[in-house]
Each structure stands twice: as C-alpha cells, then as structure tokens.
Amino acid sequence: MEIAIRYQSHGGNTKEVAEAIAKSTGITAETIEKPITDPVDLLIIGGGVYKWDIDPSLKNYLENLDPKLIKSVAAFTTAGGMDKTKSILSIVESKGINTEKETLAVKVGVRNHAWLGGKGYIKLTEKQIQSINRFVRKLVENK
Ligand SMILES: Cc1cc2nc3c(=O)[nH]c(=O)nc-3n(C[C@H](O)[C@H](O)[C@H](O)COP(=O)(O)O)c2cc1C
C-alpha cells in the first residue's frame, strides 16, 4: 500500500505528531510545500488549529488535491482543545475523494506556542504516542 504523509505546522506541534506517524508507518512526513505527484492509496494529512479552524494554507492544499492520484484521505489535527479533522475531511469529500472514518485529534492544552514567540513545540506524552500508533494501526488494518 502506497502511503503519503503531509502536514502544516506553524509552531512545531503538528510536526511532532507527523513525525510520530512517520515513525509508526516507516514513511517520511513532508510539509504541504510538497505536492502529491504520484498515486497513493492513503494520504494522511494534518495541521494545527488557529482561530477556530485549520490554516488557510492547508485548506488551499486540500482544495488543490488531484482526485485521480489519491484513493483515500485520513485526517489529523493538533489544537489547544478543538477537533477540526472535519474541516479537512469536508474539503476532501467535496472533491469526491474517499475519506477514512478513523481520525486523530491531539489536544495539547494551552502552550507557549513558538509562532507567538514561545519556547517551542510540545513533547508528546506516552499516552499521545500510543493514540497515534493506534490511529495508524487502524488505518492500515482497514486497508
Ligand atoms: C494564533 C493561535 C490561535 C490558536 N487558536 C486555537 C483555537 O481556536 N482552538 C484551539 O483549540 N487551539 C488553538 N490554538 C492552539 C493550536 O491549535 C496548537 O498550539 C497547535 O498544536 C498548533 O500547531 P502547530 O504547533 O503545529 O502550529 C491556537 C494557537 C495559536 C498560536
């Protein structure tokens, strides 16, 4: 199964989660600077939540996905408290691409966000790593 991982991260939290997904799958996580150019069975894609929604850059990336290249999409977000995976999936669905019901919303609480001059990204807890691994396992099992 061909898998691709993409993420959008201003402060590094989502990058941390994407790297953990990469470790769990054995596939390199890339930023949304990199388009999908080869066919994939599963695109695992995520971003941070800023002012109640995903970033406009991620929305733009999702709107420009090529349905001919992507069989299915799984969504993840990191946020202070919100789960905005639906924002990702609704754009993907509007493009006629299949979506996975398994989603991952990592809650990081209120942190010193690097984007706002804070100290930087979170260190994932053992529990968060376990939930990331469970997310990946379920995605792969469903295939
Ligand atoms: C400017 C800004 C706005 C934010 N707005 C929200 C929000 O509306 N809801 C929420 O749950 N978290 C919010 N957060 C917390 C971020 O979603 C959280 O820190 C996330 O992990 C950021 O991802 P990143 O480090 O990959 O950029 C906000 C953070 C920043 C810096």
The ligand as a Gaussian input file, in Angstrom:
#p B3LYP/6-31G(d) Opt

LIG

0 1
 C       -2.654000      32.128000      16.948000
 C       -3.144000      30.839000      17.527000
 C       -4.507000      30.565000      17.546000
 C       -4.986000      29.360000      18.100000
 N       -6.335000      29.101000      18.080000
 C       -6.803000      27.931000      18.601000
 C       -8.212000      27.650000      18.570000
 O       -9.035000      28.425000      18.080000
 N       -8.626000      26.474000      19.104000
 C       -7.755000      25.574000      19.663000
 O       -8.214000      24.524000      20.130000
 N       -6.420000      25.805000      19.691000
 C       -5.920000      26.966000      19.164000
 N       -4.563000      27.229000      19.182000
 C       -3.626000      26.205000      19.692000
 C       -3.011000      25.456000      18.488000
 O       -4.005000      24.796000      17.749000
 C       -1.997000      24.416000      18.959000
 O       -0.939000      25.064000      19.618000
 C       -1.491000      23.599000      17.769000
 O       -0.799000      22.482000      18.272000
 C       -0.612000      24.415000      16.860000
 O        0.006000      23.585000      15.916000
 P        1.473000      23.862000      15.374000
 O        2.402000      23.917000      16.576000
 O        1.762000      22.717000      14.506000
 O        1.416000      25.163000      14.635000
 C       -4.077000      28.406000      18.650000
 C       -2.701000      28.704000      18.648000
 C       -2.221000      29.885000      18.085000
 C       -0.760000      30.157000      18.071000

